[in-house]
């Protein structure tokens, strides 16, 4: 405008308005003409006609405007010729078809929809697989119009239209190109909480395992809680929220439907008791009971429960022959692609932020965006292959990414105080709700088993890891090895304990097992748990003073530490515990003479019974010979045996 007002354009001062055939003012209509010229010159697209005519011309082999590259990427097209019909375009490039067989057939499929990608009221649904690097790969796109009279575009779909377009994809995919010659069939599908999607998938693949996105499930639960609890007094709202979140965490880990139902029933019983005992809590308890009724009716039918619980993920892992960690818990891969499409790819093609016409959208999806996405995918896979080959030896004979995940993974979760790299890990027990829930899940799934202990009086066990990212197909999972000494020393071979100390989920599960043994009378010694690293270090100091030179053979202070057998000091014993799973779940009985083989240190934890006053007295007692009997209370007479029962790790 400034240049025009100052007449700075070439020839503007000398022009004769009555004879000139040019003008220097730019109007809005001029920009439209420029855009039309741009599309015609660069893309051979005539935007002066309606978009549906362009699409029809591009896909019609008899048309002079036929575009083979677009036609080769569209496997289904249906024009909207009447008000009761929908416009439909289903897109999959040749690369996407190959990727669908590679990443979705007999594997997992992610499905979700979006809208607001073009000027017309069209919905876009995307099917996605997951590649070797755990990155999402789009394998098909389904674009269709909302029905006539529909006011909300995002709600303009139903099971019928989803079944139709997915059925077209299934038919087009045909049978596998290899010698197996089997029809295309994903084993697992991940969706949000939309029942229409789930119904459509089951219509086409009845044997498919349907999983629900954990994020969307938790959002549904949170929204329901807020609608019920926000009206309560602040202290009751906080109390109900805490109880509900603890229940939800436990439900997500369930692998047995009856156990999940029991958790809700127990919570209902607790809320009824609160309402009875506290009149002021009656209203709050009713809100909590309403939430439990919602959970029971909406989320506890077996098909729904399987979709969001650990049971479904374990079934999916078994069906696909992978670890549970390789089963997607959410639709985040697809949500991220949707975000990238709307925030990165499409804005580069828009004019002043205006949404594209749907013919322009289809053109750029097939010609520019999807080829660019797959070019980047090929580049990243090539880089990943080079990195694996280049650093295979340095990574210890495994993929570099897998080695990094093993070193840096926190398989137990939670926060512990990390000990310095030069120090040893220490066992101490502090409250941790998440680890406690994971410990209960370990016991519920039967992953922890007692094994033979090479150290008298210690209890040993092994815990099968639910997932190892480096485990090759056909190779059994490696168990973690755990030890408990009655003085309060415990060890585990998992990365969580080795790098952070404290009490990992495996040690917590073993602690629960030992407590149950003590309550059942199978062991009578008190296995104390220090509550801080300082307490743990004091116990270790006491053990070293007590056992002296025999300390390394009497206490497992570090996992896998070699030790000498007490019965034969000249020959080393096996440092690793046997992996025999067919063992008794309870410690056996041993004789009093066997119990005297190793003298246990006096207890310094708990009530202090049997503790010594100072280190000098401790050293004096440690010099006693084998005629010394264990501290009082370490063993008791069993009614059915003539010999005393004493805890021992010999299984």
C-alpha positions as CSV (number, residue, x, y, z in Angstrom):
1,X,0.0,0.0,0.0
2,X,2.8,2.4,0.8
3,X,4.5,1.7,-2.6
4,X,1.2,2.3,-4.4
5,X,0.5,5.5,-2.6
6,X,4.0,6.9,-3.3
7,X,3.8,5.7,-6.9
8,X,7.0,3.7,-6.7
9,X,6.0,1.0,-9.1
10,X,7.7,1.1,-12.5
11,X,5.8,3.2,-14.9
12,X,3.2,4.2,-12.4
13,X,4.0,8.0,-12.5
14,X,3.9,8.2,-16.3
15,X,0.9,6.0,-16.9
16,X,-2.2,7.5,-18.7
17,X,-5.2,6.3,-16.8
18,X,-7.4,6.7,-19.8
19,X,-5.3,4.4,-22.1
20,X,-3.5,2.0,-19.7
21,X,-4.5,-1.7,-19.6
22,X,-2.9,-2.4,-16.3
23,X,-3.5,-1.5,-12.6
24,X,-1.3,-1.3,-9.6
25,X,-3.9,-2.1,-6.8
26,X,-4.0,-5.6,-5.4
27,X,-7.4,-6.8,-4.4
28,X,-8.7,-10.0,-2.7
29,X,-9.9,-11.5,-5.9
30,X,-6.3,-11.2,-7.3
31,X,-5.0,-13.6,-4.7
32,X,-7.6,-16.2,-5.7
33,X,-6.5,-15.9,-9.3
34,X,-2.9,-16.3,-8.3
35,X,-3.7,-19.5,-6.3
36,X,-5.7,-20.9,-9.3
37,X,-2.7,-20.2,-11.5
38,X,-0.4,-21.8,-9.0
39,X,-2.4,-25.0,-8.8
40,X,-2.9,-25.2,-12.6
41,X,0.8,-24.5,-13.3
42,X,2.4,-26.6,-10.6
43,X,-0.1,-29.5,-10.0
44,X,-2.3,-29.4,-13.1
45,X,-5.3,-29.0,-10.8
46,X,-8.3,-26.8,-11.9
47,X,-9.7,-25.3,-8.6
48,X,-12.3,-23.4,-10.5
49,X,-14.5,-26.5,-10.6
50,X,-16.0,-28.4,-7.7
51,X,-13.6,-30.7,-5.8
52,X,-15.7,-33.8,-6.4
53,X,-15.4,-33.4,-10.1
54,X,-11.6,-33.2,-9.9
55,X,-11.5,-36.4,-7.8
56,X,-13.8,-38.2,-10.3
57,X,-11.7,-37.1,-13.2
58,X,-8.4,-38.1,-11.6
59,X,-9.7,-41.7,-10.9
60,X,-11.5,-42.2,-14.3
61,X,-9.1,-43.9,-16.8
62,X,-11.2,-42.5,-19.7
63,X,-10.9,-38.9,-18.5
64,X,-8.3,-36.6,-20.0
65,X,-7.4,-35.5,-16.5
66,X,-6.7,-39.1,-15.3
67,X,-3.8,-39.2,-12.8
68,X,-2.2,-42.6,-12.6
69,X,-0.1,-41.9,-9.5
70,X,-3.3,-41.0,-7.5
71,X,-5.4,-43.8,-9.0
72,X,-2.7,-46.3,-8.0
73,X,-2.9,-45.1,-4.4
74,X,-6.7,-45.2,-4.1
75,X,-8.1,-48.8,-3.6
76,X,-11.8,-47.7,-3.2
77,X,-13.8,-44.8,-4.5
78,X,-17.5,-44.1,-4.3
79,X,-19.0,-40.8,-5.5
80,X,-21.9,-39.2,-3.7
81,X,-24.7,-39.3,-6.2
82,X,-27.7,-38.9,-3.9
83,X,-28.5,-37.3,-0.5
84,X,-28.5,-40.7,1.3
85,X,-25.1,-41.6,0.0
86,X,-21.6,-40.9,1.2
87,X,-18.5,-39.8,-0.6
88,X,-15.7,-42.3,0.1
89,X,-12.0,-42.5,-0.8
90,X,-9.8,-45.1,0.7
91,X,-6.0,-44.6,0.3
92,X,-3.1,-46.9,0.5
93,X,0.1,-46.5,-1.6
94,X,2.0,-49.7,-2.8
95,X,4.4,-49.1,0.1
96,X,1.6,-48.9,2.5
97,X,0.2,-52.3,1.3
98,X,3.6,-53.9,1.8
99,X,3.9,-52.4,5.3
100,X,0.4,-53.6,6.2
101,X,1.5,-57.2,5.5
102,X,4.7,-56.7,7.3
103,X,3.5,-54.8,10.4
104,X,-0.2,-55.7,10.8
105,X,-0.8,-59.2,9.5
106,X,-1.0,-61.5,12.6
107,X,0.3,-58.5,14.6
108,X,-1.3,-55.4,16.1
109,X,-3.4,-52.8,14.4
110,X,-4.1,-49.3,15.7
111,X,-7.3,-47.6,14.5
112,X,-8.7,-44.1,15.1
113,X,-10.4,-41.3,13.4
114,X,-10.1,-37.5,13.2
115,X,-11.8,-34.6,11.5
116,X,-11.2,-31.0,10.6
117,X,-8.6,-31.8,7.9
118,X,-10.4,-30.1,5.0
119,X,-13.0,-27.5,4.2
120,X,-15.8,-30.1,3.7
121,X,-17.4,-32.1,6.4
122,X,-15.3,-35.2,5.9
123,X,-13.9,-37.7,8.5
124,X,-10.5,-39.2,8.1
125,X,-9.8,-42.7,9.7
126,X,-6.2,-44.0,9.8
127,X,-5.0,-47.6,10.3
128,X,-1.5,-48.0,11.6
129,X,1.1,-50.7,12.4
130,X,4.3,-50.6,14.5
131,X,7.7,-51.2,12.9
132,X,10.9,-52.8,14.2
133,X,11.9,-49.6,16.0
134,X,8.5,-49.4,17.7
135,X,7.5,-46.4,15.5
136,X,4.0,-46.0,14.1
137,X,3.6,-46.6,10.3
138,X,0.3,-45.6,8.6
139,X,-0.9,-48.5,6.4
140,X,-4.3,-47.2,5.2
141,X,-6.5,-44.0,5.2
142,X,-10.2,-43.9,4.9
143,X,-11.9,-40.6,4.0
144,X,-15.7,-40.3,3.9
145,X,-18.4,-37.7,4.3
146,X,-20.8,-37.3,7.2
147,X,-24.4,-38.2,6.4
148,X,-26.8,-35.5,5.1
149,X,-28.4,-33.5,7.9
150,X,-25.6,-34.4,10.4
151,X,-24.7,-31.4,12.5
152,X,-21.6,-32.7,14.2
153,X,-19.0,-33.9,11.8
154,X,-17.1,-35.9,14.5
155,X,-20.2,-38.0,15.1
156,X,-21.0,-38.6,11.5
157,X,-20.1,-42.3,11.5
158,X,-21.5,-45.6,12.7
159,X,-20.6,-49.3,12.8
160,X,-22.0,-49.8,9.3
161,X,-19.8,-47.3,7.5
162,X,-16.7,-48.5,9.4
163,X,-17.5,-52.1,8.6
164,X,-17.9,-51.1,4.9
165,X,-14.6,-49.3,4.5
166,X,-12.6,-51.7,6.6
167,X,-14.1,-54.6,4.6
168,X,-13.0,-52.9,1.3
169,X,-9.5,-52.8,2.8
170,X,-9.6,-56.4,3.8
171,X,-10.8,-57.5,0.3
172,X,-8.2,-55.3,-1.4
173,X,-5.4,-56.8,0.8
174,X,-6.4,-60.2,-0.5
175,X,-4.1,-63.1,0.5
176,X,-0.5,-63.1,1.6
177,X,2.1,-62.8,-1.2
178,X,4.2,-65.7,0.3
179,X,3.6,-69.4,-0.1
180,X,1.3,-69.5,3.0
181,X,-1.4,-67.7,0.9
182,X,-3.6,-66.8,3.9
183,X,-6.1,-63.9,4.1
184,X,-5.0,-60.7,5.7
185,X,-5.9,-60.8,9.4
186,X,-4.5,-58.6,12.2
187,X,-4.3,-60.5,15.5
188,X,-4.8,-57.6,17.9
189,X,-6.4,-54.2,17.5
190,X,-6.0,-51.1,19.7
191,X,-8.7,-48.5,19.7
192,X,-10.1,-45.8,22.0
193,X,-13.3,-46.5,24.0
194,X,-15.6,-46.2,20.9
195,X,-17.8,-49.3,20.7
196,X,-18.6,-48.6,17.0
197,X,-15.0,-49.2,16.1
198,X,-14.8,-52.4,18.1
199,X,-18.0,-53.8,16.6
200,X,-16.8,-53.1,13.1
201,X,-13.5,-54.8,13.7
202,X,-15.2,-57.9,15.1
203,X,-17.6,-58.0,12.2
204,X,-14.6,-58.5,9.9
205,X,-12.2,-60.4,12.2
206,X,-14.2,-62.3,14.8
207,X,-11.1,-63.9,16.4
208,X,-9.3,-60.6,16.9
209,X,-8.2,-59.5,20.4
210,X,-9.5,-56.0,21.0
211,X,-7.6,-53.8,23.4
212,X,-8.6,-50.4,24.8
213,X,-6.2,-47.4,25.0
214,X,-5.2,-47.1,28.6
215,X,-5.1,-43.3,28.4
216,X,-8.7,-43.1,27.1
217,X,-9.9,-45.5,29.7
218,X,-8.4,-43.6,32.5
219,X,-9.8,-40.4,31.1
220,X,-13.3,-41.9,31.2
221,X,-12.8,-43.0,34.8
222,X,-11.5,-39.6,35.8
223,X,-14.4,-37.7,34.1
224,X,-16.9,-39.9,35.9
225,X,-15.1,-39.4,39.3
226,X,-15.1,-35.7,38.8
227,X,-18.8,-35.6,38.1
228,X,-19.5,-37.5,41.3
229,X,-16.8,-36.3,43.7
230,X,-16.6,-32.6,42.9
231,X,-19.8,-31.9,44.9
232,X,-18.3,-33.5,48.0
233,X,-16.5,-31.7,50.9
234,X,-12.8,-31.2,50.1
235,X,-11.6,-33.8,52.7
236,X,-14.1,-36.4,51.5
237,X,-13.3,-35.7,47.9
238,X,-9.6,-36.2,48.5
239,X,-10.3,-39.4,50.4
240,X,-12.6,-40.9,47.7
241,X,-10.1,-39.9,44.9
242,X,-7.3,-41.6,46.7
243,X,-9.3,-44.8,47.2
244,X,-10.6,-44.8,43.6
245,X,-7.1,-44.3,42.1
246,X,-5.6,-47.1,44.2
247,X,-8.5,-49.4,43.1
248,X,-8.0,-48.4,39.4
249,X,-4.3,-49.2,39.6
250,X,-5.0,-52.6,41.1
251,X,-7.8,-53.3,38.5
252,X,-5.4,-52.5,35.6
253,X,-3.0,-55.2,36.8
254,X,-5.6,-57.9,37.2
255,X,-5.4,-61.1,35.1
256,X,-8.4,-62.8,36.6
257,X,-11.9,-61.5,36.2
258,X,-13.1,-62.9,39.5
259,X,-10.2,-61.2,41.3
260,X,-11.2,-57.9,39.6
261,X,-14.8,-58.3,40.7
262,X,-13.7,-59.1,44.2
263,X,-11.7,-55.9,44.4
264,X,-14.8,-53.8,43.6
265,X,-16.9,-55.9,46.0
266,X,-14.3,-55.3,48.8
267,X,-14.3,-51.6,48.1
268,X,-18.1,-51.5,48.2
269,X,-18.0,-53.2,51.6
270,X,-15.6,-50.7,52.9
271,X,-17.8,-47.7,51.7
272,X,-20.9,-49.3,53.2
273,X,-19.0,-49.6,56.5
274,X,-18.0,-45.9,56.3
275,X,-21.6,-44.9,55.7
276,X,-22.7,-46.9,58.8
277,X,-20.0,-45.7,61.1
278,X,-19.9,-42.0,60.1
279,X,-23.2,-40.2,59.4
280,X,-21.2,-37.3,57.9
281,X,-19.6,-39.6,55.4
282,X,-22.9,-41.1,54.2
283,X,-23.2,-38.7,51.2
284,X,-19.6,-39.2,50.3
285,X,-19.9,-43.0,50.6
286,X,-23.0,-42.9,48.3
287,X,-20.9,-41.0,45.7
288,X,-18.2,-43.7,46.0
289,X,-20.8,-46.4,45.6
290,X,-22.2,-44.7,42.5
291,X,-18.8,-44.7,41.0
292,X,-18.3,-48.4,41.7
293,X,-21.7,-49.2,40.2
294,X,-20.6,-47.3,37.1
295,X,-17.4,-49.3,37.0
296,X,-19.3,-52.6,37.4
297,X,-21.9,-51.9,34.7
298,X,-19.7,-50.2,32.1
299,X,-16.3,-51.6,32.5
300,X,-16.5,-55.1,34.1
301,X,-18.3,-57.1,31.4
302,X,-15.6,-59.7,30.4
303,X,-15.0,-58.4,26.9
304,X,-14.5,-54.8,28.2
305,X,-12.4,-55.9,31.2
306,X,-10.2,-57.9,28.9
307,X,-9.6,-54.9,26.7
308,X,-8.2,-52.7,29.5
309,X,-6.7,-55.1,32.0
310,X,-3.4,-56.8,32.0
311,X,-5.2,-60.0,31.0
312,X,-5.8,-58.6,27.5
313,X,-2.3,-57.5,27.0
314,X,-1.0,-60.9,28.1
315,X,-3.4,-62.7,25.8
316,X,-2.3,-60.4,22.9
317,X,1.4,-61.0,23.7
318,X,0.8,-64.8,23.7
319,X,-1.2,-64.6,20.4
320,X,1.6,-62.6,18.7
321,X,4.5,-64.4,20.3
322,X,6.1,-61.3,21.9
323,X,6.7,-59.9,25.3
324,X,3.9,-58.0,27.1
325,X,6.0,-54.8,26.8
326,X,5.8,-55.1,23.0
327,X,2.0,-54.8,23.1
328,X,0.9,-51.2,22.8
329,X,-0.9,-49.9,25.9
330,X,-2.2,-46.7,24.2
331,X,-3.1,-45.2,20.8
332,X,-0.3,-42.6,21.3
333,X,1.5,-43.6,18.0
334,X,-1.6,-42.8,16.0
335,X,-2.4,-39.6,18.0
336,X,1.1,-38.4,17.4
337,X,0.7,-39.0,13.6
338,X,-2.6,-37.1,13.6
339,X,-0.9,-34.2,15.4
340,X,2.0,-34.2,12.9
341,X,-0.4,-34.3,10.0
342,X,-2.4,-31.3,11.2
343,X,0.4,-29.3,12.7
344,X,3.3,-30.0,10.3
345,X,2.3,-31.4,7.0
346,X,-1.0,-29.7,6.2
347,X,-0.1,-26.1,7.3
348,X,2.8,-26.0,4.8
349,X,0.2,-26.4,2.0
350,X,-2.5,-24.1,3.4
351,X,-3.1,-20.5,2.4
352,X,-3.2,-18.2,5.3
353,X,-4.3,-21.1,7.5
354,X,-7.3,-21.9,5.5
355,X,-8.1,-25.6,5.3
356,X,-7.5,-27.4,2.0
357,X,-10.3,-28.5,-0.3
358,X,-10.7,-32.2,-0.1
359,X,-9.5,-32.7,-3.7
360,X,-6.3,-30.8,-2.8
361,X,-6.0,-32.9,0.4
362,X,-6.3,-36.2,-1.5
363,X,-3.8,-35.0,-4.1
364,X,-1.1,-34.1,-1.5
365,X,-1.8,-37.2,0.7
366,X,-1.1,-39.5,-2.2
367,X,1.6,-37.5,-4.1
368,X,3.5,-35.7,-1.3
369,X,2.7,-36.4,2.3
370,X,2.6,-40.2,2.4
371,X,5.6,-40.7,0.1
372,X,7.5,-38.3,2.3
373,X,6.5,-40.2,5.5
374,X,7.7,-43.5,4.0
375,X,10.9,-41.9,2.7
376,X,11.7,-40.8,6.3
377,X,10.7,-44.3,7.5
378,X,13.2,-45.9,5.1
379,X,15.8,-43.5,6.2
380,X,15.3,-44.2,9.9
381,X,15.3,-48.0,9.4
382,X,18.5,-47.8,7.4
383,X,20.1,-45.7,10.1
384,X,18.9,-48.2,12.8
385,X,20.3,-51.1,10.8
386,X,23.7,-49.4,10.4
387,X,23.8,-48.5,14.1
388,X,23.0,-52.1,15.1
389,X,25.8,-53.5,12.8
390,X,28.3,-50.8,13.7
391,X,28.0,-51.2,17.5
392,X,27.0,-54.9,17.8
393,X,30.2,-55.9,19.5
394,X,30.4,-52.9,21.8
395,X,26.8,-53.5,22.9
396,X,27.7,-56.9,24.2
397,X,26.3,-58.9,21.2
398,X,22.9,-57.3,21.2
399,X,21.2,-54.4,19.5
400,X,22.5,-51.0,20.8
401,X,19.0,-49.7,21.5
402,X,18.1,-52.9,23.5
403,X,21.3,-52.6,25.5
404,X,20.6,-49.0,26.3
405,X,17.1,-49.9,27.4
406,X,18.4,-52.7,29.6
407,X,21.0,-50.4,31.3
408,X,18.6,-47.5,31.7
409,X,15.3,-49.2,32.3
410,X,13.5,-49.0,35.6
411,X,11.7,-52.2,35.3
412,X,10.2,-51.8,38.8
413,X,9.2,-48.2,38.5
414,X,9.0,-45.7,41.4
415,X,11.7,-43.5,42.9
416,X,14.5,-44.7,45.1
417,X,17.6,-43.0,46.4
418,X,20.3,-43.9,43.9
419,X,23.5,-45.0,45.6
420,X,26.9,-43.9,44.3
421,X,28.3,-46.1,41.5
422,X,31.2,-47.1,43.7
423,X,28.9,-48.3,46.6
424,X,26.9,-51.5,46.9
425,X,23.1,-51.5,46.9
426,X,21.4,-51.8,50.3
427,X,18.1,-53.4,51.1
428,X,15.7,-51.2,53.1
429,X,12.0,-51.0,53.1
430,X,10.0,-47.8,52.7
431,X,6.3,-47.3,51.7
432,X,5.7,-47.4,48.0
433,X,2.1,-48.0,46.9
434,X,3.0,-48.7,43.2
435,X,5.7,-51.2,44.0
436,X,3.4,-52.9,46.5
437,X,0.7,-53.3,43.9
438,X,3.3,-54.7,41.4
439,X,4.5,-57.1,44.1
440,X,0.9,-58.4,44.6
441,X,0.6,-58.8,40.9
442,X,3.8,-60.9,40.9
443,X,2.4,-63.2,43.5
444,X,-1.0,-63.3,41.8
445,X,0.6,-64.4,38.5
446,X,2.8,-67.0,40.2
447,X,6.1,-65.6,39.0
448,X,7.9,-66.0,42.3
449,X,9.1,-69.5,43.3
450,X,11.4,-70.6,46.3
451,X,14.6,-72.4,45.4
452,X,17.4,-74.3,47.2
453,X,19.5,-72.0,49.3
454,X,23.3,-72.5,49.5
455,X,23.6,-70.5,52.7
456,X,22.1,-71.9,55.9
457,X,19.3,-70.0,57.4
458,X,18.8,-67.8,54.3
459,X,15.7,-68.0,52.1
460,X,16.2,-67.9,48.4
461,X,13.7,-67.5,45.5
462,X,13.6,-66.7,41.9
463,X,11.2,-64.4,40.1
464,X,10.5,-64.8,36.4
465,X,10.7,-61.5,34.6
466,X,7.5,-60.7,32.8
467,X,9.4,-59.1,29.9
468,X,12.9,-58.8,28.7
469,X,13.4,-56.5,25.7
470,X,16.6,-58.4,24.7
471,X,15.0,-61.9,24.8
472,X,15.1,-63.6,21.4
473,X,12.2,-65.7,20.2
474,X,12.3,-69.3,21.7
475,X,14.7,-68.3,24.5
476,X,13.1,-68.6,28.0
477,X,13.1,-65.5,30.2
478,X,15.9,-65.2,32.7
479,X,14.8,-65.2,36.3
480,X,15.9,-62.7,38.9
481,X,17.4,-64.3,42.0
482,X,16.5,-63.1,45.5
483,X,17.9,-63.9,49.0
484,X,16.7,-63.0,52.5
485,X,18.9,-63.4,55.6
486,X,17.2,-63.3,59.1
487,X,19.4,-60.4,60.2
488,X,17.7,-58.1,57.7
489,X,19.9,-58.4,54.7
490,X,18.3,-59.1,51.3
491,X,19.4,-59.0,47.6
492,X,17.9,-59.1,44.1
493,X,19.6,-59.3,40.7
494,X,17.1,-56.9,39.0
495,X,18.4,-53.6,37.6
496,X,16.1,-51.6,39.9
497,X,17.7,-53.0,43.1
498,X,21.2,-53.1,41.7
499,X,21.2,-49.4,40.7
500,X,18.9,-47.9,43.3
501,X,18.8,-50.2,46.3
502,X,15.8,-50.1,48.6
503,X,13.1,-52.7,48.1
504,X,12.2,-53.5,44.5
505,X,8.9,-55.1,43.6
506,X,10.5,-58.6,43.6
507,X,11.9,-58.2,47.1
508,X,8.5,-56.9,48.3
509,X,6.8,-59.9,46.8
510,X,9.3,-62.2,48.5
511,X,8.8,-60.3,51.8
512,X,5.0,-60.9,51.6
513,X,5.7,-64.6,50.9
514,X,8.0,-64.9,54.0
515,X,5.4,-63.2,56.1
516,X,2.8,-65.7,55.0
517,X,5.2,-68.5,55.9
518,X,5.7,-67.1,59.4
519,X,2.0,-66.7,59.9
520,X,1.4,-70.3,58.8
521,X,4.1,-71.5,61.2
522,X,6.5,-72.8,58.6
523,X,9.2,-70.5,59.9
524,X,9.5,-68.9,63.4
525,X,12.3,-66.4,63.0
526,X,11.6,-62.7,62.6
527,X,13.0,-61.4,59.3
528,X,13.3,-57.7,60.0
529,X,13.4,-55.0,57.3
530,X,15.5,-51.9,57.9
531,X,13.7,-48.7,57.1
532,X,16.7,-46.7,55.9
533,X,20.1,-47.2,54.3
534,X,21.8,-46.2,57.6
535,X,19.9,-49.1,59.4
536,X,20.9,-51.5,56.6
537,X,24.6,-50.5,56.9
538,X,24.5,-50.9,60.7
539,X,23.1,-54.5,60.2
540,X,25.8,-55.3,57.8
541,X,28.5,-54.0,60.2
542,X,27.0,-56.2,62.9
543,X,27.0,-59.2,60.7
544,X,30.7,-58.6,59.8
545,X,31.6,-58.4,63.4
546,X,29.6,-61.5,64.3
547,X,30.7,-63.8,61.5
548,X,34.3,-62.5,61.1
549,X,36.2,-64.5,58.5
550,X,33.1,-66.5,57.8
551,X,31.0,-63.5,56.8
552,X,31.2,-64.1,53.0
553,X,30.0,-67.7,53.4
554,X,27.3,-66.8,55.9
555,X,25.5,-63.8,54.4
556,X,24.6,-63.1,50.8
557,X,25.5,-59.4,50.7
558,X,25.7,-59.0,46.9
559,X,24.0,-61.2,44.3
560,X,26.1,-63.9,42.7
561,X,29.0,-63.5,45.2
562,X,31.0,-66.8,45.3
563,X,31.2,-68.4,48.7
564,X,32.7,-71.5,50.3
565,X,30.5,-74.3,51.5
566,X,30.6,-74.5,55.3
567,X,30.7,-78.3,55.3
568,X,33.8,-78.3,53.0
569,X,35.9,-75.1,53.4
570,X,38.4,-76.3,50.8
571,X,36.0,-76.5,47.9
572,X,33.9,-73.6,46.5
573,X,30.2,-73.9,46.3
574,X,28.1,-72.9,43.3
575,X,27.4,-69.2,43.4
576,X,24.2,-69.4,41.4
577,X,21.0,-70.9,42.8
578,X,19.5,-73.9,40.8
579,X,16.6,-73.1,38.5
580,X,14.5,-76.1,39.5
581,X,10.9,-74.9,39.5
582,X,9.5,-78.2,40.9
583,X,10.2,-77.3,44.6
584,X,8.2,-77.2,47.7
585,X,6.7,-73.8,48.6
586,X,7.5,-74.2,52.3
587,X,10.8,-74.5,54.2
588,X,11.4,-78.1,55.5
589,X,12.3,-79.2,59.0
590,X,15.9,-79.7,60.0
591,X,17.5,-81.1,63.1
592,X,18.9,-79.1,66.1
593,X,22.4,-80.2,65.2
594,X,22.0,-78.9,61.7
595,X,20.8,-75.6,63.1
596,X,24.0,-75.2,65.1
597,X,26.1,-75.3,61.9
598,X,26.0,-71.5,61.7
599,X,25.6,-69.2,64.6
600,X,23.1,-66.4,63.8
601,X,23.9,-62.9,65.0
602,X,21.7,-61.5,67.7
603,X,18.8,-59.3,66.6
604,X,19.4,-55.6,66.7
605,X,16.2,-54.6,65.0
606,X,12.6,-54.8,66.2
607,X,12.2,-54.9,69.9
608,X,15.9,-55.3,70.5
609,X,15.5,-58.8,72.0
610,X,18.9,-60.5,72.2
611,X,20.9,-57.5,71.2
612,X,24.3,-56.9,72.7
613,X,25.5,-53.7,74.4
614,X,28.6,-53.0,72.4
615,X,30.9,-54.2,69.7
616,X,33.4,-55.6,72.1
617,X,30.8,-57.9,73.7
618,X,29.7,-58.8,70.2
619,X,33.3,-59.9,69.2
620,X,33.5,-61.9,72.4
621,X,30.3,-63.8,71.7
622,X,31.4,-64.4,68.1
623,X,34.4,-66.4,69.3
624,X,32.2,-69.1,70.9
625,X,32.5,-72.6,69.4
626,X,29.8,-74.7,67.8
627,X,28.3,-75.7,71.1
628,X,26.6,-72.3,71.2
629,X,22.9,-72.7,70.5
630,X,21.0,-70.1,68.3
631,X,19.4,-67.2,70.1
632,X,16.1,-68.0,71.9
633,X,13.0,-68.0,69.8
634,X,14.7,-68.9,66.5
635,X,13.1,-72.3,66.4
636,X,10.1,-74.1,68.0
637,X,8.8,-77.6,68.4
638,X,6.3,-78.8,65.9
639,X,3.4,-80.9,67.2
640,X,3.8,-83.6,64.5
641,X,7.6,-83.9,64.6
642,X,10.1,-84.9,67.3
643,X,12.6,-82.4,66.0
644,X,12.4,-78.6,66.2
645,X,11.4,-76.7,63.0
646,X,13.8,-73.9,62.2
647,X,13.8,-71.6,59.2
648,X,16.3,-72.6,56.5
649,X,16.6,-71.8,52.8
650,X,17.2,-75.5,51.9
651,X,14.2,-76.3,49.6
